[in-house]
Amino acid sequence: MNVRTEVYNLEFDGSKDFLSAGLTQLPSLYFVYFIAYLAFLGFWIYICFTNRGSVHRIHLLMGGLLLMKALNLICAAEDKHYVKVTGTPHGWDVLFYIFQFIRVVLLFTVIVLIGTGWSFLKPFLQEKEKKVLMIVVPLQVLANVASVVIGETGPFIKDWVTWNQVFLLVDIICCCAIIFPIVWSIRSLRETSKTDGKAARNLAKLQLFRQFYIVVIGYLYFTRIVVFALKTIAAYKYQWVSNAAEETASLLFYAVMFYMFRPVEKNEYFVLDEEEEEAAEMALKDEEFEL
């Protein structure tokens, strides 16, 4: 026999809502963040255009990341909207997974490349930095396959728990791997500062990469641990809160990262006096930049 079941909530006007009570706000939530990222992308294009003399390849990749994030969010909004209204995603889930895959791979690639200083500090990648990318990108492919299996199936399939464990393990490995290039850059700048006589500039770069290290650690900690805790402890009517927290943290992380590494016109006539240079040298000696 063929059995068809429908699970839904009835709205005040009598219409059916096929999303659970705690997720019914997701279409509106994702659409609001889509508008925010679209505005962000427009602002980033404006900054790159006004400072086009200082635009590097990494800035173009960062713009592509914003575009993929916006497309990912609009597909998520449409996916949840159609599920809410009709009970099925009408193919939007396929587009959602495609753009999610591109966005996640781009995000980890951008973090690794910024961490290495590629294109704005040096035009090439060292062998060990290439190896990090060769590890992270294939692992993210595996993580996205696991994400699709988890999202499109459930505990009724035999290996569902195994796929959850694979996704968690791969995600942790990638999060650890992207930290190494930032640490290497900090150590490299630290060593360079002892020999090239440009203490003030090296101090500024060191402080920038140290701040970036802290921001990345904070973002990974919040989105992997705090968001999971919110999902676990929130009442069923407030399941959307963890999604809102994750998207808010992501937007803040993108804003801080893009601000720190925005294209800025260099002033060739900017000259540091001896006192500033000596103060920077003292700061470099006193500050060990321990991680």
N, C-alpha and C positions, 0 to 999 in steps of 0.2 A: 504494500500500500504506500501511497505518497502522503506525507504529512507536512503541512505548512503551519508554522507558528509565527505569531507576531507579538513582540514585546514593546510596549510603548506607554508613555504617559499622556493623559488627556489634558490639554490646555483649557483655560477658562472659556475660550470661544468654541470648544469642542473639537479642535484640530488635534491630530496625533503628533507627538514628539518622540521620535525613535531613539534619541540620545538619552542616556541616563540622567537623573536629576542633577548630578554633580558635574556633568559635562555639557549641558545645554547652552552654556554661555560661551563655549569655545569658538563657534563661527565668528561672533562679534569680536571676541578677544583677538583672534588671529588677524582679522581684517584691520583692526586698529593698529596693530604692530606692522602690518604690511604698509599702511599709509606712512607710519613713522620711518620705516626703512627706505621707502620711496623718496621721502623728503631728505633723508640722510644722504642717499645716493646723489640727488640733485645738488645738494650742498657740497659734496665731495668733488663732483664734476666741476663746480664753480671754483673751488679752491685749486684744483689741478690746473684749470684753465688760466687763472690769474697768476699762478706761480709755475707756468709751464717750463720755465728755464731750469727748475729744480725737480721736475717730475722724473722719476726713475721707473723701471719696469715693475718694481714691487708695488708702486702706487696704482698701476693699471690692474695688477692682480687683486689688490684690495678693493678697487671699484667693482671688479667682476664678482668678488665675494659678496658685496652688498647686493648686487643684482640677483645672484643666486638665492640669497637669504630672503629677499622680497618675493621672488617667484615661489620659493618653498612655502612661504607663509600664505600667499593668496591661494595656492593649491590646497593647503591644509584647511583654510577657511571654506573653500568650495566643497571639499571632501566632507567636512563635518556638517556643512549646511545641507547637502543633499542626503546625507545619512539621517539628519534630524527630520527632514521633511518627508523623504520617501522610504528611508530604511536601507538604501544602497548608495554607494558613492558615485555611480555613473561614470566610472573610469578616472575620476579625479585622484583616486588613491595611487594609480600608476604614475601619473605626473608628479604627485607628491613624493613618491619614493625615488624617482629619477632626480628631481631637483635636490632632495635631501642628500642623496649620494654625492652629487657634484659639490654641494655646499659644504658638507663635512670634510671631504677630501681637500677642498680649497682652503678651508679654515685651518686645518692642521698644517697644510703646506705653507700658508702665509705666516703662521706662527713660527714654524721652523726657519723659513727664509729670513724673516725679520730677526730672529734670534741669532742667525749667522752673520747678519749685517750685509746680506747679498744685495747688490746693485747700488746701495747708497754708501757703504763703507768699503766694499770690494766687489769687483765685477765677476768673480768666480766662486765656486764652492770647493772646499777642500774634500779630500777623499772620505774622511770620517763623517762629514756633513751629508755627503751624497748617500752614504750608507744609512743614515738616519731616515732620509726620505724614502729610500728603497725598502725600509722596514715599515714605516708608517703608512705609506699609500696602500700596499697590498693588505695590510692588517685592517685598514679602514674599509676596503672592499669586502673583506670577510665580515666585519662588524655590520655593514649595511645589509648583507645577505641575511645575517642573523636577525637584524631588526625587521626585515620584511617577513621572515618566518614567524617571529613573535607577534607582529602586528596583524598578520592575516590568518593566523590559526589560533590555537588556544590549548589548554591543558589536556584536551581530548586526544591530541596526537602523541605518539609514543615518545618522541625526543624533544618535546617542547621545553622541558626543564633544562635539558642539555644545551639547547640553543640559547637560553637565558644566561647560562653559565659561560658559554663561549663569548657572548656579547660583552658581558661584564669583564671577563679576563682580557679580551682584546682591547677594550676601552681603557682599562688600567695601564696596560703595556704602552699604548699610544700616548697617554697622558704623561707617563714617565719619560718616554723617549723624546718628546718635544722640549723637555726642560734642558737636556744636555747641550744643545747648541747655544742657548742663552748663557749657561755656565761657562762654556768654552770661550764665548765672546768676552765675558767679564774678565776671565783670566788672561786672555790675549791682550786686552786693553791695559790691564794691570801691568803686564810685562813690558808692553810698548812704552808706557808712561815713564819707565825708568831710563829709557835710552834716547827718545827722540826730542826731548827738550820742549815739548808742547804740553806742559802740565795742565794748564787751564782747560784746553780743549779735551784732553783725555779725561780730566775729572768730570766734565759735563757729560761725556759719552758714558763713562762708568756709572754715573748717577742715573742716567737714562735707562741703561740696560738693567741696572739693579731694580729700578722701579718697575720695569716691564716684567722682570722675573717675579716680583711680588704680586703684580696684577694677574699674571697667568696662573700662579699658584692659587690665588684667591678665587678666580673664576672657576678653575677646575674643582676646587674644594666645594664651592657653593653648588655648582650644577650637578655634581656627582653625589654629594653627601647630604647637604641641606635640603635639596629638592626631593631626594629619596625619602628623607625623614618626614617632610611635609606630606608626601603621598601616603606614607604609612600612618601618620597620626591624624590626618584631617578626616572629619566626618564625611560621609558619602555625598552630602549636599555641597561640599566645598572641595571636591576633587580638582576643580578648575584652578584653585589657588596655587597649586604646585606648578601648573603650566604657566600661570601669570608670573610667578616668581622666577621661573627659568627664563622666560622671554625678557623680563625686565633686567635680569642679571646679564643676559647676552647682549642686550642693547647698550647697557652701561659699559660692558667690556669692549665692545666694538668702538664706542665713542672715545673711551680712554686710549685704546690702542691706536686708533686713527689720529687722535690729537697728538699723541707722543711722536708719531712717525709721519706727520703730515709734510708735504713739500713746502719748504720755506726758502725764499730767495736769500742767498748768502751775500753778506756785505763784504766785498773785497777790501774795503778801506777800514774795516774794524780792526783796531790795534789795541792789544792789551798792554797796559803799562807794567813796569817791573814789579810793583807792589802786588798787583793782582796775580801775576805769574808766581811770585814767591809764596803768596797765600795758598794758591792751588797746589804748589809743590809740598807745602807743609800738610795740607789736607790729605794729599795722596799718601804721605808717609804715616800720618796718624790713623787714617781710615783703612782698615784691612779688607773691607768689603766681603766679610765672611757670609757664606750662604747657609 
